[in-house]
Amino acid sequence: MNLKALRLFRLTVLHGSLSAASQAANLSQPAASRLIASLEAELKLTLFERTHQKLLLTLEGERFYREAEHILNAVEEIPTIAGEIRQQTVESLRIITSAPIGATLLPAAIVRLRESCRELNCKIDIGSRFDVERQVGSRRYNVGLLSLPVENAIVELAVEPLLQATTQVLMPATHPLAALERVPVEALVDSPFVTLKPQQIWRQRLDRLFDGIGRKPRIALEVGSTQLVPRFVEAGFGLGLLDLACCGATAGADNEGGGTVMRPITPATELTYACILPPAGQRPIARRFIDTLRETLEARGQQDRAFHDGVTLLP
């Protein structure tokens, strides 16, 4: 595979034209055109539609661009990686997860790990489910943290289930349903919800919950991130469907006169969260992190009754 052609392909997408891309790559336009044509021939894909002297990405081209971008970014990091290896003797812990899970589960665990490993070299990145699975599979990260099932991995990953979290409804502390210990799904039929877009996991869980009683949820507001749900719930836009593994750091205090509270829903459902690792050659620092994360979650359950009731640690 010609890296020069791949880089030119990316430049063409970013600049919006082959002429601008060829200038950025210091190539003549005919030479650039031949490189793109050879790339398409090698891949047996049509990457661009050529209309009115413009190049527009095809659907195949869009999918290939998303994959190639990860590869090129990784290639361009090689000098930096080599420099870090030369300069450091401490093993690096590289974690990738989603923003809500990272904000809820990682800070206390990383603090605890650093206390026992003062020279800890840790990198934490945020990505979509797709990013987490693919990046761990390509060994760019040695630990991923997400909810199961694994769906998009390019290789078979090692999966270590970590916890099960009970699905709960998030509501203002002053909401009438906050007086209940558990909220029947039938009691939510007329309630507006703040939720994610249709293809995102928590929206799918909300839809399935209401499908079980033959109804559709009343959607008051769609947002693009789980982290936004508690903010809009507290602002009075509606209720939210979440759990303490992805909302524990963002839900308000359970108190009178303000904030938000979470109540389990009946019938009860759980979502399993897991650490995922490359299929072979797992690093000792990754094992140490997972053990520390388990210890941290166990300690939190002993101190926080709501967390203890809403989250079950898995062996």
Steps between C-alpha positions, in 0.01 A plus 500: 500500500640837393506736802555794268172417323319463833626837619395660173156342536465653846619841375245487219220435750620772737564766233194417295679486165781311330672820388528633857611157623766471229639841596513401867681180404738677258375293206383595155128452450548224237732312738249539782219376277704191408569427868130514588414280202764245598371497858145432379628224272698337781207516741242405237285783637360817345600763751379811317221604267634732234240765411558845348874477566435432868573192706228390743545208737290195422347299784787254458740793511349633823533163671856455376593852613386429858719189511798650319500804727567279804780320316669819381476660844665192648777503236570867565534430871783252441784756550337621823453143623861414421616812686295407805643147498856638485440745784287296738553180687161513676225301330217711361135441587284601203123504559217588264134523600190714454475836678218405743663173609840665528370786714317261734735205540855613424607798720496325837662188353783697337562688825518169686732351240731801506530472879652153458689581180649848526668479160177406326493616138133508405312617191120509496305572182131527422332343199185343366426130551639446151822681594545309827463158340709569192779684678546230764489238224781680318698514830512878503353478851558219747163536679154603386196553721148474360160335531444161341457354246813556293379560145761666276836345588732415211646211701367287784566695819550371852191607696499522879153584637531752780156591633129497435311825549125516555308720259352798684289805427661836570261774614493828692502438875163679520330271244197307640653166395811576710302388806498141367780253575442337161315644203277271289551563130123551465532808724729660241262479204399867503837638611722692255856368457835656423685235304752425230453461126327188363813293424673564833498237772298681768233601250474139390462390862226759556315383190526134606377583849181653360465231233456258790170665590395572142561875520738760360698738721413866487819670381530862616861560399769310309865563593823366358673398822403310815678767702244759391201302624538584875537870422177519305317276747597736781387793283153345480489374141397148603627175648808300398581130474852424624692299759762573764787371287460783249321763709648474848729797451239726343171440682414752766477431868205308640366771724189699564445819306744453214714278283399171343440149630514157340243228559512138373237401245284189515523262331869513583761495222878518515779605268838326524820704483836343424867561445618392157859416418700395194473125440863420580793655679298679766717737697559469878405867546159427347445214747603725786257768386207256479573366849521856634175595325325205666637601841386858445148398401475266798608780735249736347222246548588478870482878538209583268174313564340610172802379303502171691132442417529605136824329401603134537869415465565188294762237598 
